[in-house]
Amino acid sequence: MEKFKIKGPYITLGQFVKAINLVSSGGMEKAFLLESTITYNGEPENRRGKKIYPKDRVNINGITYEFL
């Protein structure tokens, strides 16, 4: 499990995939999110505006991230 420190009260799913370098630009976010297998706290999710808060867990293509 990877840990990710949020700067501020939350980060959106789109911002997160850019922050961990899964996509290089905002234009690529939407396509990446639609093509990838993503769960948010165990539920399927693909909205780039989904807010992620500390203690949430996101799994992207088999890698789980815990937010601090």
Wavefront OBJ file of the C-alpha trace (Angstrom):
o trace
v 0.000 0.000 0.000
v 1.266 3.442 -0.978
v 0.681 6.449 1.273
v -0.121 9.921 -0.079
v -0.163 13.138 1.985
v -2.953 15.524 1.015
v -2.087 19.238 1.099
v -5.349 20.873 2.106
v -8.695 19.380 3.115
v -9.016 17.129 0.027
v -7.685 16.314 -3.446
v -9.779 15.353 -6.452
v -9.265 12.047 -8.228
v -8.139 13.899 -11.368
v -5.571 15.940 -9.432
v -4.337 12.789 -7.733
v -3.626 10.838 -10.935
v -1.654 13.862 -12.175
v 0.205 14.183 -8.846
v 1.446 10.578 -8.992
v 2.379 10.934 -12.681
v -0.128 8.463 -14.125
v -1.042 11.143 -16.690
v 0.975 14.118 -17.870
v -1.850 16.577 -18.539
v -5.386 17.386 -17.492
v -6.656 16.449 -20.942
v -5.511 12.870 -20.443
v -7.279 12.485 -17.069
v -10.761 11.728 -18.363
v -9.626 9.008 -20.787
v -7.332 7.451 -18.163
v -10.118 7.364 -15.561
v -12.557 5.741 -17.996
v -10.049 3.090 -19.133
v -8.673 2.181 -15.690
v -10.080 -0.005 -12.926
v -10.508 2.332 -9.966
v -12.198 1.850 -6.615
v -12.799 4.488 -3.945
v -13.204 2.943 -0.480
v -14.146 -0.323 -2.182
v -16.706 1.159 -4.610
v -16.124 1.643 -8.372
v -15.309 5.269 -9.223
v -14.262 7.165 -12.368
v -15.318 10.793 -11.789
v -12.302 13.078 -11.973
v -13.943 15.560 -9.593
v -14.468 12.967 -6.840
v -13.074 14.441 -3.616
v -10.616 12.280 -1.691
v -10.135 13.001 2.008
v -7.600 11.792 4.602
v -8.197 8.139 5.625
v -9.778 7.292 2.248
v -8.390 4.470 0.114
v -8.199 4.422 -3.661
v -7.157 1.429 -5.733
v -5.950 2.137 -9.271
v -5.168 -0.862 -11.476
v -4.286 -3.037 -8.482
v -2.272 -0.491 -6.471
v -3.881 0.799 -3.270
v -3.222 4.320 -2.026
v -4.020 5.450 1.517
v -4.454 9.165 2.069
v -3.017 11.027 5.044
l 1 2 3 4 5 6 7 8 9 10 11 12 13 14 15 16 17 18 19 20 21 22 23 24 25 26 27 28 29 30 31 32 33 34 35 36 37 38 39 40 41 42 43 44 45 46 47 48 49 50 51 52 53 54 55 56 57 58 59 60 61 62 63 64 65 66 67 68
